[in-house]
């Protein structure tokens, strides 16, 4: 049964570990992540960007697939189905589709408009038992056409948004989506500490988890980060395994062209990546 992300993240904050949000793009992604979470007895959040939702045939299709798969595979660990970087309209659509958690990314609006829209969505979501993530200070890189430069969030603005009753907060601390450039300055831990203290220790979210060094991840968790988003790393692992399979000519051997065989190495690569991350985040055995 799918749950919202509120309780799992409060437990993570108090237990000084983080729950991974792994973005899904299709059936293979979903199945690999769910099975790995079950094998490791770890809570997990399945993230769906608006672009991925559209690609998979709409939010209702995604919700139906995830709920049916969770049941059919006998998954017993807590699983949240979460809209990642949602627009105002997208958040409402996901509430209607049966998602158990939503992120409203109002970071590009003036603070007053971000506050008004967040307030409305919190009321709607909480009425349905759905958890809400909000964002202050854009995350760098590109996510579904929204480009952020890796800004550092203002603790006062974070306090203002967290006071609206949201369940967890994504605050920019120099992190970016996608691959990190060679001249990346690293995470701003002074800002993270200030944000954690100004937001009444609300669980914090680290976006752009691909490529942040392990010691920085551990330090961020100790400073209140309870949810870490991973997407690019799974995509890179999937692509590399698929490329190796085709370059070895295996798709031309017997029935190697069967998508079930063609996609199997990528599926296993996602499982291995998710396992590594769950171990790094400390969520193994915490379900």
C-alpha positions in Angstrom: 0.0 0.0 0.0 1.3 3.4 -0.9 1.8 6.0 1.9 2.6 9.7 2.0 6.2 10.6 2.7 5.7 12.6 6.0 6.3 9.9 8.6 9.2 8.2 6.8 11.0 11.5 6.6 10.4 12.5 10.2 11.8 9.1 11.2 14.8 9.6 8.9 15.5 13.1 10.3 15.3 11.8 13.9 17.4 8.7 13.0 20.0 10.6 11.0 19.6 8.8 7.7 18.0 9.9 4.5 15.3 8.3 2.3 16.1 8.2 -1.4 13.8 9.5 -4.0 14.5 7.6 -7.2 12.8 9.0 -10.3 10.9 6.6 -12.5 10.7 6.7 -16.3 9.0 3.4 -17.2 8.1 -0.1 -16.0 11.7 -1.3 -15.7 12.7 1.7 -13.5 9.7 1.2 -11.2 10.1 -2.5 -10.8 13.9 -2.3 -10.2 13.5 0.4 -7.5 10.6 -1.4 -5.7 12.4 -4.8 -5.7 15.6 -3.2 -4.4 13.8 -1.4 -1.6 12.0 -4.6 -0.6 15.3 -6.6 -0.7 17.0 -4.0 1.5 14.0 -3.4 3.8 14.3 0.3 3.0 11.5 3.0 2.7 11.5 4.6 -0.7 10.1 7.5 -2.7 9.3 7.1 -6.4 9.7 10.5 -8.1 7.8 11.4 -11.2 8.6 14.6 -13.1 5.9 16.1 -15.2 7.9 15.2 -18.4 8.2 11.6 -17.2 4.5 11.5 -16.3 3.6 12.7 -19.8 6.0 10.2 -21.4 4.4 7.3 -19.4 0.9 8.2 -20.6 -0.3 10.6 -17.9 -0.4 10.7 -14.1 -3.3 8.3 -13.8 -1.4 5.7 -15.8 1.6 6.1 -13.6 -0.4 5.9 -10.4 -2.3 2.8 -11.6 0.9 1.0 -12.6 2.7 1.8 -9.3 -0.2 0.8 -7.1 -0.7 -2.5 -9.1 3.0 -3.3 -9.1 3.4 -2.6 -5.4 0.6 -5.1 -4.7 1.5 -7.7 -7.3 5.2 -7.8 -6.2 4.2 -8.1 -2.6 6.0 -5.0 -1.5 5.7 -4.4 2.2 8.1 -1.5 2.8 6.7 2.1 2.8 6.5 3.5 -0.7 5.5 7.1 -1.6 4.5 8.1 -5.1 5.8 11.7 -5.4 5.4 14.4 -8.0 8.9 16.0 -8.6 9.1 19.7 -9.4 5.4 20.0 -10.0 3.7 23.1 -11.4 0.5 24.4 -9.8 -1.6 22.6 -12.4 0.5 19.4 -12.3 0.2 19.2 -8.5 -3.6 19.4 -8.7 -3.6 16.7 -11.5 -1.5 14.4 -9.3 -3.8 14.8 -6.4 -6.7 13.8 -8.6 -4.7 10.9 -10.0 -3.9 9.3 -6.6 -0.3 10.3 -5.9 0.5 10.1 -2.2 3.0 13.0 -2.2 3.5 16.2 -4.3 6.2 18.8 -4.7 5.1 22.2 -5.7 8.0 24.1 -7.2 7.0 27.7 -6.8 10.6 28.9 -6.5 10.5 30.9 -9.7 7.4 32.9 -8.5 7.8 36.1 -6.4 7.7 35.0 -2.7 4.1 36.3 -2.2 2.7 34.2 -5.1 4.8 31.2 -4.0 3.2 31.6 -0.5 -0.4 31.9 -1.8 -0.2 28.9 -4.2 1.7 26.7 -1.6 -1.0 27.5 1.0 -3.8 26.5 -1.3 -2.1 23.2 -2.3 -1.2 22.3 1.3 -4.8 22.6 2.3 -6.0 20.5 -0.7 -3.3 17.9 -0.2 -3.6 17.5 3.6 -7.4 17.0 3.2 -6.5 14.0 1.1 -3.7 12.7 3.3 -1.0 13.7 0.8 2.4 15.1 1.9 3.7 18.3 0.4 7.3 19.4 -0.5 8.0 23.0 -1.4 11.1 24.7 -2.8 13.0 27.9 -2.0 16.0 29.0 -4.0 16.3 27.4 -7.4 18.3 24.2 -7.7 20.9 24.5 -10.4 20.9 22.8 -13.8 17.9 21.9 -15.9 14.8 20.0 -14.8 12.0 19.8 -17.3 12.9 23.1 -19.0 13.3 25.0 -15.7 17.0 26.2 -15.5 18.5 27.2 -12.1 22.0 28.4 -11.4 22.5 26.6 -8.1 21.4 29.5 -5.9 21.6 29.4 -2.1 18.2 29.8 -0.4 17.5 32.6 2.1 16.8 31.1 5.6 14.1 33.8 6.2 12.3 32.8 3.0 12.7 29.1 4.0 11.1 29.9 7.4 8.2 31.7 5.7 7.4 28.8 3.4 7.9 26.0 6.0 5.5 27.9 8.3 2.7 27.2 5.7 2.3 23.7 6.9 4.4 21.9 4.3 5.9 18.5 5.3 9.4 18.9 3.9 11.4 21.6 2.2 13.8 21.6 -0.7 16.3 24.4 -0.2 19.0 25.3 -2.7 22.5 25.0 -1.0 24.6 25.1 -4.2 23.4 21.7 -5.5 22.5 21.2 -9.1 20.7 18.7 -11.3 22.6 16.5 -13.8 26.3 16.0 -13.9 28.4 18.4 -11.7 31.0 20.5 -13.5 34.7 20.3 -12.6 34.6 23.8 -11.0 31.7 23.1 -8.7 32.2 24.7 -5.3 30.5 22.1 -3.2 27.5 22.3 -0.8 27.1 25.3 1.4 26.9 23.8 4.9 26.8 27.1 6.7 23.6 27.9 4.7 22.2 24.4 5.3 22.7 24.7 9.1 21.0 28.2 9.1 18.1 26.9 7.0 17.6 23.9 9.3 17.6 26.1 12.4 15.2 28.7 10.8 12.6 26.1 9.7 11.9 24.5 13.1 14.0 21.4 12.0 11.6 20.5 9.2 12.9 17.5 7.1 15.1 19.0 4.3 15.5 17.7 0.8 18.7 17.6 -1.3 18.0 17.7 -5.0 20.6 16.8 -7.6 22.0 13.9 -5.6 24.1 12.5 -8.5 27.8 13.2 -8.1 27.9 14.8 -4.7 30.8 13.2 -2.8 29.9 10.6 -0.1 31.4 12.7 2.8 29.3 15.7 1.7 26.2 13.5 1.6 26.9 12.3 5.2 27.5 15.8 6.5 24.2 17.0 4.8 22.3 14.2 6.5 23.8 15.1 9.9 22.6 18.7 9.3 18.9 17.8 8.7 18.7 16.4 5.1 16.2 13.6 5.2 15.4 13.0 1.5 17.9 12.9 -1.3 16.8 12.8 -5.0 18.6 10.6 -7.5 17.8 10.5 -11.2 20.8 11.1 -13.5 22.9 8.4 -11.9 20.3 5.7 -12.7 19.9 7.0 -16.2 23.7 6.9 -16.8 23.9 3.3 -15.3 21.0 2.2 -17.5 22.5 3.7 -20.6 26.0 2.2 -20.0 24.6 -1.3 -19.5 22.4 -1.1 -22.5 25.2 0.2 -24.6 27.5 -2.6 -23.5 24.9 -5.2 -24.4 24.4 -3.9 -27.9 28.1 -3.2 -28.5 28.8 -6.8 -27.6 26.3 -7.8 -30.3 24.1 -9.7 -27.9 20.9 -8.2 -29.4 21.8 -10.1 -32.6 22.3 -13.5 -30.9 19.2 -15.7 -30.7 16.3 -13.7 -29.4 18.6 -11.0 -27.9 16.5 -8.4 -29.5 13.5 -9.2 -27.3 13.0 -6.1 -25.1 12.9 -8.3 -22.0 16.4 -9.4 -22.8 17.6 -6.1 -24.3 16.5 -4.1 -21.2 17.6 -6.7 -18.6 21.2 -5.4 -18.1 19.9 -1.8 -17.7 17.4 -3.1 -15.1 20.1 -4.8 -13.1 22.3 -1.6 -13.4 19.5 0.5 -11.8 19.1 -2.0 -9.0 22.8 -1.9 -8.3 22.8 2.0 -8.3 19.8 2.1 -6.0 21.4 -0.3 -3.6 24.6 1.8 -3.5 22.6 4.9 -2.7 20.4 3.3 -0.1 23.5 2.1 1.7 25.1 5.5 1.4 22.0 7.2 2.7 21.7 4.8 5.7 18.1 3.7 4.9 18.8 0.0 4.7 16.8 -1.9 7.3 14.8 1.1 8.3 11.4 0.2 6.7 
